[in-house]
């Protein structure tokens, strides 16, 4: 088949590789004139790594990533551990793939390099999809320059503000979560009190922070999330520059690793967090959605990118191994992904509440209960993540 993909983000690039591996003719339409490197980290949990390994990317990713020693939840003020799930070798043995922390730019680079090697000319920059037209036995993506690209099917992987989405479901604005996030990359050498080399969420009233090392440990990726004030209608913008003094003020009285990190940050990008309720449908005719174009979620399970990666593999499998019409195969893709992604969204929203507990008695009771449970039954705490990390969609070729 000839498959057009709108968007060269993580999901779109992974989908292109998955489809090329199955012998399809692919074109990726990216509206940006250049793929800018976004200076942020991303967590690649075992469920995502199963797909990336199946596409032959594991060695390249491992070479530029950092493996956290554990996945921790800690009190923001004192730094005291609430629970800690072993990562490193333990999580790889448990789930059959590693847990990596990596620069988003390094992940993007690995995906693009593989795409250029396996499908020269597949990636087309400066190609903005503005409309979608369905015809007899094909779909046409209209571009901003007036050109049209025809294909057997079109995949909308063009993010939160997807243009392709309106060809599948009625346009609706995304839901502002009420939270704003800062992101910063800080040289590890500048940290007087570096955090442990683990992926850590530091929790507190009305805010939380996430820290982990990337670039082989040379950089600390810092994300600070606070309950926001101001205009919730602003668009998500990864390039927006935040007020570093406001970031420092928000976390100045937290545990030394957090306070030290924000004090050492020269700059920070700031963006509002949006999500959407699950759409009524993911596909229509020969058009399908994946990743944030379909099911954007807040980053509180660190699974937004992983869900796009899983989507990409399952979509490739459904249209390549399925039977019946293209429309039927796309519906199969939707049915295989709908329940899991909806559960992930609910989990991310629950974590937003858990991380930001404000009333002191409630906060103390909940976090103490988690700490006691982790001390008495650490295996149980680790098993609570099995439904996330233990999923391997590369084995689900039924």
C-alpha positions as CSV (number, residue, x, y, z in Angstrom):
1,X,0.0,0.0,0.0
2,X,0.9,3.6,-0.3
3,X,0.7,5.2,3.1
4,X,0.9,8.9,3.9
5,X,1.8,9.9,7.4
6,X,1.1,13.5,8.6
7,X,3.7,14.4,11.3
8,X,7.3,13.4,11.9
9,X,7.2,13.2,15.7
10,X,8.0,10.0,17.6
11,X,4.8,8.3,16.6
12,X,4.9,9.3,12.9
13,X,8.5,8.3,12.5
14,X,8.0,4.9,14.3
15,X,4.9,4.2,12.2
16,X,7.0,4.9,9.0
17,X,9.7,2.4,10.1
18,X,7.1,-0.2,11.1
19,X,5.3,0.2,7.7
20,X,8.6,0.2,5.7
21,X,9.6,-3.0,7.5
22,X,6.4,-4.6,6.2
23,X,7.0,-3.6,2.6
24,X,4.7,-0.6,2.2
25,X,5.4,2.6,0.2
26,X,5.5,5.4,2.8
27,X,5.7,9.2,2.7
28,X,6.0,11.3,5.8
29,X,4.6,14.8,5.5
30,X,6.1,17.2,8.1
31,X,4.9,20.8,8.2
32,X,8.2,22.1,9.7
33,X,10.9,23.1,7.4
34,X,13.5,21.4,9.6
35,X,13.4,18.9,12.4
36,X,14.5,21.1,15.3
37,X,16.1,19.3,18.2
38,X,13.9,19.7,21.3
39,X,16.0,19.9,24.4
40,X,13.9,17.7,26.7
41,X,14.2,14.2,28.0
42,X,11.9,11.2,27.4
43,X,11.4,8.0,29.3
44,X,11.4,4.8,27.3
45,X,9.9,2.1,29.4
46,X,10.2,-1.6,28.5
47,X,6.9,-1.6,26.6
48,X,8.2,1.1,24.3
49,X,11.6,-0.6,24.0
50,X,10.1,-3.8,22.8
51,X,8.9,-2.0,19.7
52,X,12.1,0.0,19.2
53,X,14.2,-3.1,19.5
54,X,12.0,-5.0,17.0
55,X,12.7,-2.1,14.6
56,X,16.5,-2.5,15.2
57,X,17.0,0.7,17.1
58,X,18.0,-0.7,20.6
59,X,21.8,-0.4,20.1
60,X,21.7,3.2,18.9
61,X,19.4,4.2,21.7
62,X,21.3,2.4,24.4
63,X,24.5,4.1,23.3
64,X,23.1,7.6,24.0
65,X,20.8,6.9,26.9
66,X,21.0,6.4,30.7
67,X,19.6,3.5,32.6
68,X,18.0,4.7,35.9
69,X,18.9,2.6,38.9
70,X,15.3,2.8,40.2
71,X,11.9,4.5,39.8
72,X,11.3,6.5,42.9
73,X,8.6,8.6,44.5
74,X,9.9,11.0,47.2
75,X,8.6,13.7,49.5
76,X,9.4,17.0,47.8
77,X,10.2,18.8,51.0
78,X,12.4,16.3,52.8
79,X,13.5,14.1,49.9
80,X,12.5,11.0,51.9
81,X,11.7,7.9,49.9
82,X,8.1,6.9,49.7
83,X,8.7,3.9,47.5
84,X,11.4,2.7,45.1
85,X,11.1,0.2,42.3
86,X,14.3,-1.4,41.1
87,X,15.1,-0.6,37.5
88,X,18.4,-1.3,35.8
89,X,19.0,-5.0,35.4
90,X,16.0,-5.9,37.5
91,X,13.4,-4.3,35.3
92,X,15.0,-5.7,32.2
93,X,14.9,-9.2,33.6
94,X,11.3,-8.7,34.7
95,X,10.0,-7.4,31.4
96,X,12.5,-8.5,28.8
97,X,13.6,-5.0,27.8
98,X,15.4,-2.1,29.5
99,X,14.1,1.2,30.9
100,X,16.0,4.1,29.3
101,X,16.1,7.8,29.9
102,X,17.2,9.7,26.8
103,X,17.2,13.1,25.2
104,X,14.2,13.5,22.9
105,X,16.6,14.8,20.3
106,X,18.7,11.6,20.5
107,X,15.6,9.5,20.0
108,X,14.5,11.6,17.1
109,X,17.9,11.4,15.6
110,X,17.9,7.6,15.8
111,X,14.5,7.4,14.2
112,X,15.4,9.8,11.4
113,X,18.7,8.1,10.7
114,X,17.0,4.7,10.4
115,X,14.3,6.2,8.2
116,X,16.8,7.8,5.8
117,X,18.8,4.5,5.6
118,X,15.7,2.3,5.0
119,X,13.6,4.7,2.9
120,X,15.6,7.5,1.3
121,X,13.2,10.3,0.2
122,X,10.4,9.1,2.5
123,X,10.6,12.2,4.8
124,X,9.3,15.4,3.2
125,X,9.8,18.6,5.2
126,X,7.8,21.8,4.7
127,X,4.7,19.8,3.8
128,X,1.8,21.0,5.9
129,X,-1.4,19.1,5.6
130,X,-4.3,21.5,5.6
131,X,-7.2,19.3,4.5
132,X,-8.2,15.7,3.8
133,X,-10.3,14.5,0.9
134,X,-11.6,11.0,0.6
135,X,-12.2,9.5,-2.8
136,X,-13.0,6.2,-4.4
137,X,-10.4,3.8,-3.1
138,X,-8.0,6.5,-2.0
139,X,-7.5,9.4,0.3
140,X,-5.9,12.8,-0.6
141,X,-3.9,15.1,1.7
142,X,-4.1,18.7,0.6
143,X,-0.9,20.6,1.4
144,X,-0.5,24.3,2.2
145,X,1.3,24.9,-1.1
146,X,-1.7,23.7,-3.1
147,X,-0.2,20.2,-3.9
148,X,-2.1,17.1,-3.1
149,X,-0.7,13.7,-2.0
150,X,-2.8,10.6,-2.7
151,X,-2.5,7.4,-0.8
152,X,-4.3,4.2,0.0
153,X,-4.5,5.4,3.6
154,X,-3.6,8.5,5.7
155,X,-2.3,8.4,9.3
156,X,-2.7,11.4,11.4
157,X,0.3,11.6,13.7
158,X,0.4,15.4,13.8
159,X,0.1,16.0,17.5
160,X,-2.3,17.7,19.9
161,X,-3.5,20.3,17.3
162,X,-3.9,17.7,14.5
163,X,-5.3,18.9,11.2
164,X,-6.0,15.3,10.2
165,X,-8.1,14.7,13.4
166,X,-11.0,16.8,12.0
167,X,-11.4,14.3,9.1
168,X,-12.2,11.6,11.7
169,X,-14.1,13.3,14.6
170,X,-15.8,16.7,15.0
171,X,-13.3,19.4,16.0
172,X,-13.2,20.1,19.7
173,X,-10.6,22.1,21.8
174,X,-8.2,20.1,24.0
175,X,-8.9,20.2,27.8
176,X,-6.6,22.3,29.8
177,X,-5.4,20.2,32.8
178,X,-5.0,23.2,35.1
179,X,-1.3,22.7,35.2
180,X,1.8,24.3,33.7
181,X,5.1,22.6,33.3
182,X,8.7,23.8,33.1
183,X,11.5,21.8,31.5
184,X,15.2,22.4,31.8
185,X,18.4,20.6,31.0
186,X,21.2,21.2,33.6
187,X,24.8,20.1,33.3
188,X,25.5,17.5,36.0
189,X,28.8,19.2,36.8
190,X,27.0,22.3,38.0
191,X,25.0,20.4,40.7
192,X,26.2,20.8,44.2
193,X,23.6,18.2,45.4
194,X,22.9,15.9,42.5
195,X,19.9,13.6,42.9
196,X,20.4,9.9,42.7
197,X,20.8,8.4,39.3
198,X,17.2,7.2,39.3
199,X,14.0,8.4,37.7
200,X,12.4,10.3,40.6
201,X,9.1,12.1,41.1
202,X,9.2,14.5,44.0
203,X,5.7,15.2,45.3
204,X,4.2,18.0,47.2
205,X,1.1,20.3,47.7
206,X,0.0,21.7,44.4
207,X,3.2,20.8,42.5
208,X,5.7,18.1,41.7
209,X,9.0,17.7,40.0
210,X,10.7,14.9,38.0
211,X,14.4,14.4,37.7
212,X,16.5,11.9,35.7
213,X,19.8,12.0,34.0
214,X,20.3,11.8,30.2
215,X,23.2,12.0,27.7
216,X,25.1,9.3,29.5
217,X,24.7,11.1,32.8
218,X,26.1,14.5,31.6
219,X,22.8,16.3,31.8
220,X,20.0,16.3,34.4
221,X,16.5,16.5,32.9
222,X,14.3,18.6,35.2
223,X,10.5,18.9,34.8
224,X,8.5,21.0,37.3
225,X,4.7,20.9,37.2
226,X,2.6,23.4,39.2
227,X,-1.1,24.1,39.3
228,X,-1.4,27.0,37.0
229,X,-2.9,30.5,37.1
230,X,-3.8,32.6,34.1
231,X,-5.2,32.0,30.7
232,X,-5.9,28.2,30.1
233,X,-6.7,28.9,26.4
234,X,-3.0,29.3,25.5
235,X,-1.6,26.7,23.1
236,X,0.9,24.1,24.0
237,X,4.3,25.5,22.8
238,X,7.5,23.6,23.5
239,X,9.5,26.7,22.4
240,X,8.0,29.1,25.0
241,X,10.5,30.4,27.5
242,X,9.4,30.3,31.1
243,X,10.2,32.7,33.9
244,X,13.2,31.0,35.6
245,X,12.7,33.1,38.7
246,X,9.2,31.8,39.0
247,X,10.5,28.2,38.6
248,X,13.1,28.8,41.3
249,X,10.5,30.3,43.6
250,X,8.2,27.3,43.2
251,X,10.8,24.8,44.4
252,X,13.2,26.9,46.4
253,X,12.2,25.3,49.7
254,X,12.3,21.7,48.5
255,X,14.9,19.0,49.1
256,X,18.4,20.1,48.2
257,X,18.6,18.0,44.9
258,X,15.5,19.8,43.6
259,X,16.3,23.3,44.9
260,X,19.9,23.0,43.7
261,X,18.7,21.9,40.2
262,X,16.4,24.9,39.7
263,X,19.0,27.3,41.1
264,X,21.5,26.0,38.5
265,X,19.1,26.3,35.6
266,X,19.9,29.2,33.2
267,X,16.7,28.9,31.3
268,X,13.5,26.9,31.2
269,X,10.8,26.3,28.6
270,X,7.3,26.6,30.0
271,X,4.1,25.1,28.5
272,X,0.5,24.5,29.6
273,X,-0.6,20.8,29.8
274,X,-3.5,19.6,27.8
275,X,-5.3,16.3,27.2
276,X,-8.5,15.1,25.7
277,X,-11.2,12.6,26.6
278,X,-11.0,9.4,24.5
279,X,-12.5,10.1,21.0
280,X,-15.6,8.4,19.9
281,X,-13.7,6.9,17.0
282,X,-10.0,6.7,15.9
283,X,-10.6,5.9,12.2
284,X,-12.9,6.9,9.4
285,X,-12.7,5.4,6.0
286,X,-9.1,5.3,5.0
287,X,-7.9,7.8,7.7
288,X,-6.6,6.8,11.2
289,X,-5.2,8.7,14.1
290,X,-2.3,7.7,16.5
291,X,-0.5,9.2,19.5
292,X,-1.3,12.7,20.6
293,X,-3.5,13.3,17.5
294,X,-5.8,10.8,19.0
295,X,-5.3,10.4,22.8
296,X,-3.0,13.1,24.3
297,X,-2.5,12.6,28.0
298,X,-0.7,14.4,30.7
299,X,2.8,13.1,31.4
300,X,2.2,11.7,34.8
301,X,2.7,8.1,33.9
302,X,5.6,8.9,31.5
303,X,3.7,7.0,28.8
304,X,2.6,9.5,26.2
305,X,5.5,8.7,23.8
306,X,5.3,5.0,24.6
307,X,1.6,4.9,23.6
308,X,2.4,6.5,20.3
309,X,5.2,4.0,19.7
310,X,2.8,1.1,20.6
311,X,0.1,2.6,18.3
312,X,2.6,2.7,15.4
313,X,3.5,-1.0,15.7
314,X,-0.1,-2.2,16.1
315,X,-1.3,-0.1,13.2
316,X,1.4,-1.5,11.0
317,X,0.5,-5.0,12.1
318,X,-3.2,-4.5,11.6
319,X,-3.0,-3.2,8.1
320,X,-0.3,-5.7,7.0
321,X,-1.5,-8.9,8.6
322,X,-5.2,-8.3,8.8
323,X,-7.9,-9.4,6.4
324,X,-10.7,-7.6,4.7
325,X,-10.9,-4.0,3.5
326,X,-8.5,-1.3,4.6
327,X,-11.4,0.2,6.6
328,X,-11.9,-3.1,8.5
329,X,-8.1,-3.3,9.2
330,X,-8.1,0.2,10.6
331,X,-11.0,-0.6,12.8
332,X,-9.1,-3.6,14.1
333,X,-6.2,-1.3,15.0
334,X,-8.6,0.9,16.9
335,X,-10.2,-2.0,18.8
336,X,-6.7,-3.3,19.8
337,X,-5.6,0.1,21.2
338,X,-8.7,1.7,22.7
339,X,-8.9,0.0,26.1
340,X,-5.2,0.3,26.9
341,X,-4.8,4.0,26.0
342,X,-8.0,4.9,27.9
343,X,-6.7,3.1,31.0
344,X,-3.4,5.0,30.6
345,X,-5.2,8.3,30.5
346,X,-7.1,7.5,33.6
347,X,-3.9,6.5,35.4
348,X,-2.2,9.7,34.4
349,X,-5.0,11.8,35.7
350,X,-5.0,9.8,38.9
351,X,-1.3,10.4,39.4
352,X,-1.9,14.2,38.9
353,X,-4.1,14.1,42.0
354,X,-1.7,11.8,43.9
355,X,1.3,13.9,43.2
356,X,-0.3,17.2,44.3
357,X,-2.2,16.3,47.5
358,X,-2.6,19.5,49.5
359,X,-4.4,18.9,52.8
360,X,-1.6,17.9,55.2
361,X,-3.5,15.1,57.0
362,X,-4.5,13.5,53.7
363,X,-1.0,13.9,52.2
364,X,0.6,12.4,55.3
365,X,-1.9,9.5,55.4
366,X,-1.6,8.6,51.7
367,X,2.1,8.9,51.4
368,X,2.8,7.1,54.7
369,X,0.5,4.2,53.6
370,X,2.4,3.9,50.4
371,X,5.7,3.9,52.2
372,X,4.5,1.2,54.7
373,X,3.2,-0.9,51.8
374,X,6.5,-0.6,50.0
375,X,8.4,-1.6,53.1
376,X,6.2,-4.6,53.8
377,X,5.6,-5.8,50.3
378,X,8.1,-4.3,47.8
379,X,7.3,-6.9,45.2
380,X,3.6,-5.9,45.3
381,X,4.5,-2.2,44.7
382,X,6.7,-3.3,41.7
383,X,3.9,-5.5,40.3
384,X,1.5,-2.5,40.2
385,X,3.4,-1.3,37.1
386,X,3.3,-4.7,35.3
387,X,0.3,-3.8,33.3
388,X,2.2,-0.8,31.9
389,X,5.8,-2.2,31.4
390,X,4.9,-5.8,30.8
391,X,3.0,-5.2,27.6
392,X,4.8,-6.3,24.5
393,X,2.7,-5.4,21.4
394,X,5.2,-7.0,19.1
395,X,3.9,-10.4,20.3
396,X,0.3,-9.5,19.7
397,X,0.1,-10.4,16.1
398,X,-3.3,-12.1,16.3
